[in-house]
């Protein structure tokens, strides 16, 4: 209506005044139009594919309270494309500001506002943690700040949340048990394990909150090598036998009177698709499995992203952690350097080649898949690539009665773990689970 009114006024001018007057009016109109803005934030991501995905990941968390789209886009304008240090600086500053705001609101008695800001701050600290070098002391500092903000958010929420330690030899592993405050008595429980760089706090935002809304009790847990564990125990590395993590988690749940043993489900996200599948084939007390995505051969999965198999690279081309800082940036960009360092250290190997050789042990054989007796659902995005799609098909072919779902680009969910449309991902997985437990 605004533009139609102004256009009508100009037509009236054309009919009633001379050409010179009209041209002056058009010039004035152009000046007014050029200066008209509804805001300074622009919808623009990054040319760097990995950084662009991380921005989408952060923005996608807005659906369940983990971010604000406008704030993410405003931060993106202050980040240099493909430069991790600028990302860390921007998100760490935002997290500190958001946490301080939450604390002020809590002090003034605004519990709901404080809860919401604490949750956003937790996810911003996680984003800063992601791009911080794994050997940098700030990596753990940012991670622990994320955890502290999450705990503060849960204390101000309607959920009952307990910090839990699960046994792993002599080392306790971090976990959170949550339940809807109104629920009493034994009920259905969803165990959720994330993957390579996901955290307990992010997992709550992505799927835990959706599960709680549907009446599930939720156990968020992590194993050796995962981000939450590394904050406190960087000496622990990824292991193939993740049933060593899953079995104590199930033991813990069954020690609680509010767990219905007939309705225990397990969801694995990203690398967690391997962890959860591995747990389920060795743990008969799991009654339903959601693998997003179903990774049955972690070595093949990771080699597909490298574009070749580093396990077979010539020894002359191999490199270790100590070599990274001596490789020219022209040969290995900063982002690739830190990702390589991260990979080697978290798998406990002294070279890139040996890391990929170690990855060969992270697999679930077809015979084990065929022996899986719980209900199973595999999820994958149509844009994830050839190898994830192939492993998804292998999962469906060998797990008896397995169901599957492929998310599309039209849904904005074709990417890894459906970061761009978490609500749809939750609807597909949790509706399926509700029907299994009906």
N, C-alpha and C positions, 0 to 999 in steps of 0.2 A: 504494500500500500504506500509506503514511504517513497519508493522509486516511481510508482505510477503517478503520484501527486506531483512530483517534481517534473516529470516528463510532460504532463499536461500543462504545467505552467510555462514550460519552454515553447510548446506549440502555440500557446496563447500569445507569447511574445512575438513569434514568427508572423502571426496574423496581424498584429497591431502596431509593430514598430519597424523602423527602417533597418537595413542590413547591418550597418555599423553597430547599432544598439544590440542587435541579435548576436553578433559575433563576440561582443564584449560579454554578453550574458553566458554564451557557451564557454568562453575562457574562464569565467568565474565558476561555472558549474564544474569544469574539469579540475580546477584547483581544489574545490570542495571535495570532489570525488576522490582525488589522489590523496587527500589528507585524511579521509575517513577510514578509521581503523577500529575494529572491535577488540583488539588486544595485540600484544607484541609477541606472544608465544606462537611459534610456527610448527607445523606438523612435518618434521624432517628427522630422518634417522641418520644412519652412518653408511658410508660406502663399504666399510669393512664388514664382511658378512658375520663374523663372530660377535663383534660389538653390537651390530644391529640386532642380532638374535637376543643378546643379553638385555638390550633395551626393551624389546618386545616381551621378554620374560618378566621384566620389572613392571611394565605397564599392564600385563595380563593379570598380575596379582591384585589389581584394583578391584576385580570382581568380588573378592572376599576380604577386602579391607587392608591389603598389604601395600598399597601405593595410591597415588592420585595421578591420573593421566597427564593433567596439565603440569604438575610438578616434575614428572619424568621428562616431559618435552622441554621444559625450561632448563633442567639440568643438562639435557643433551646439547643445548646451544653453547654450553660452557665446557664441553668435552672435545678434545682434539681427536679426530677420526683415527682409530687404530692405535691410540697412545694410552696404554693402561694407567699410567701415573695420573693422567688428567681425569680419568674416570674415578679413580680412587679418591682423589682430592675432592671432587665434586660431591660424590655420594657420602664420604665421611663427614664433610661439612654439613650436608643436608641432614644426616642422621643425628649429629650433635644438636643441630637446631631443633629438629623434631622431638628429640628426647627431652631437651630443656623445656620445650613448650608443653609436653606431656606432664612433666614434673610440676610446672606452674599450675596447670589445670587441676592436677590431683590435689595440690596444696590448697586450692580454692574450693575443693569439694565437688568438682565436676568429674565424676567417676567415668561416665560414658565417653566424654571427650578425651579424657586422659587415656582410657583403654584404646581408643581408636588411634591416637597419636603414638602411643607406645608400640602398637603393632606395625604402623608405618615405619617408625624408627628402627624396629627390629629388622625389617626387610631391607632398609637402606644400609644398615650396618653390614648385612649379609652381602649386599651388592659391592660394598667397599672391600669386604673380605675376599670376594671372588677374584678380583684382579690384583690383590696384594701378593707380592712374592711369598712363596710358601716358607722361605727361610727368614723372612722379615718378621721381627717380633710383633709388628702391628697386625700381622695376619691373625694370630691368636687373640690379640687385644680386641680387634673389631668383631671377631666371632663371639667372644665372651660378652661384649657389649650387646650384640644381637640377642644372645640368650637372656641377659638380664632384662632387656626391654620386653622380651616375650613373657617372661615370668611376671613382670609388672602388669602387662596387659591382661594376663590370665587372672591375676589377683583382683582385677577390677571388673572381670567378666562374670557372666552367669554360669560359667562352666566350673566344675570341680576339677582341678588340675593338680597332679602330684608328680614331682620330680622323682624319678626311679633310677636305681643303679642295677644293671643286670650283670651277673657274674660272667667273667671270661678269664679263666685261670685266676691269677692273683690281681687282675685289673678289672675294675668295674666299668661297664659301658653305659653311656647316657641314654635315658629314655624319659618320656612323659606319658602318664596315663591320664586320660580326660574322660569325663562323662557329663551328659546333660544334668544339670542340678536337680531337675524334677524326677529323674529316673531312680527307681529303687528296685531291688531284687535282681536276679540273674537276667541278663539280656545279651543281645548280639554284640559282638566285638569285632572291630576292624583293626588289624595290625598293619602299619604302613612303614615301609623302609624305602628310603630314597637311594640315590646312586652315587656318582662320582663327586659331584660338587653341590648337591642338594643338602639342605640342613633340616633339622627337626622343626625349626621355626617356619621355614618356607613350606615344608610339607603340611604343616597345620593350615597355612593359608591356602594352599593349592587343593587339598582334599580333606584334611581333618575337619575343618569347619563345616564343609558340606556333609560329611558323615555324621557329625554331631547334630546337625539340623534334622537329620533323618532318624535320630534316636539311637545311633550306635555309640557304644563306648569305643574309645580310640586309644591304641598304644602306638606312639611314635617311637621308633628305636633305631639305633645305629650300631654298626660293627667296626672292627679294626680297619684303619685306612680311610674311613669316611670323615667328612669335615668336622662333625661334632666331636668325634673321638680325638681327632688330631689336635684340637684346641688344647687338650689336656694331656694327651698321650701320643706325641708325634713319633714315638719309637714303634708304635704298632702299625703294621702294614696290611694291605688287603690280603685276604686268604681265599682260596677257591672253595673251602668247605664252610660255606656260610650257615650250614645247619648247626654249626657250633655256636652261632649267635641266635638262630631261630629257636632251637630247643629250649634254652634257658628262658627265652621270652614267653614261650607257651607255658612252661612250668610256672612262671610268675603269674600269668593270667589265671591258670587253673588253681592257684593258691588263693585267689580272691573269690569271695562268695557271690560277687555280682557278675561273674562270668558264666554264661551258658555254654557248656562244653560242646554242645551240638551246633553252635552258631559262632564259630571262630573263623574269620576270613583273613586273608593276607594279600596285601597289595604291594607291588614293587614298581618303582618309578625310575626310568632311565636305566642306569646300571643295575638299579634295584630290580629290574625285570629279570636279570640273571640271579641276583641274590634270592629273590622270592621264589623263583622256580626251583632253584637248588634246594632251598629249605623245604618246599612243599613235597618234593619227591622223596625226602628223607624223614618227613614229619607227618605221620598219619593223623595227628590230631587237628591238622588244618583241614577245614571242611570246604573251603572255596578259595580260589586263587585268581587274582587279577594281575596280569603281567603287562605293563605299559612302558616299553614294549617288551615282548617275549624274546629275551636274548638267551640263546642256548649255546653260543660259541663266542665268547668275548674276544678271543684273538682275531677271528675272522671279522667281527664287528669293528674292532679298532683298526685293523689293517685296511679296511675299506675306506676309512677316513684319511689314512695316510696316502692312499693311492698305490701302495706297494706293500710288500710284507717285510718290515724291518727285521724280522727274525731271520731272514735269509740274506740280509745285506752283507757285503764284503766287510771283513774285519777292519780294513783300511778306512772304510767310510763310517765306522762306528764312533761314537763319542760318549763321554760320561759327564756327570754333573760338573766336575772340575774343569772340563773343556769349554763349557757353555759361554763363560764370560770372555773367552778368547776368540770366539767365532765372530767375524765381522757382521755388523748389522745388515750389510748388503747381501750376505749369504743366509742369515737367519734373523728375521724381524724380532723385535723385542717381545711381542706377544707370543710368537712361536717358541722363543727361548724359555719363557717362564712356564709355558704349558709343558714343554719337554722336561724341565727341571721337576715340575710338579709330578708328572707321570712316573719318572724314575724313583723319586724319593718315596712316593706313596706305595709303590709296589716293592720297595726295598731292594732295588737292583742298582748296580754300579755302572750300567751302560744302557744306552737306548736299545741296542740289539737284544741284550739279555732281558730287558723288560718285556719285549714282545715274545721272547721265548718262554718267559714265565707265564704270559697270558694264555699260552696253549693249554695250561692246566685248568683254566676257568671255562668249563664246558659242562653241558648236561647231555649225556648220550641218549640216542633214540630209544634204547631199551628202558632207560630210566623214565623218559617221557611217557612211554607206553604203560609204565607201571603206576602212573599218577592216577589216583582213584577219587580225588576230590573234583568238584565242579571247577571248570577253568574257563577264563575269558582272556583272550589276547587282544591288545589294542595297538594300533600303529597309525601314524600319519602318512598320507599319500605322498608327502614331499620329503620323507626321511631318507630316501635313497634305496638303491637296489639291494644291498645286503640286509638292512633291517626288514625290508619287505620279504626277502627270502627266508629269514629266520622266523618271521611271523607265520609264513606258510608251512614251514617245517614243524612249528609248534602245533598248528591246527591239524596237520597230517598225522602226528604221532600221539597226541594226548587224546585219550578216549573221550568222545563226546564234547570236545572243546568248542566253545563259541568264539567268534571273532568280530571285530568292527574296525573298519578303515575310515579315518576322518579325512574330510576333503578340504581343498583350498577354498571352495565356496563358503564353507563354514568358518573360515579363518582358523582352522584347527589342524592343518596339514603338517605343521611343524612338530619337532621333537617334543613329546609329552604334552602336546596341545596347549602350549603356553599362551597362545593367543585367544583361546576360548575355553577356559578352565571349567566354566559352568556346564558346558555341553559335555566335556569329558567326564565330569562328576555325574551328570545325569545318566550317561550311557553305562558307566561302571556300577554306580550305586543302585540304579533301577534294576539292572541285571542281578545284582547281589540280593536286593530285596525280594525278587522273585524266587531266587534259590532258597532263601530263608523263610519264605512265606509260611 
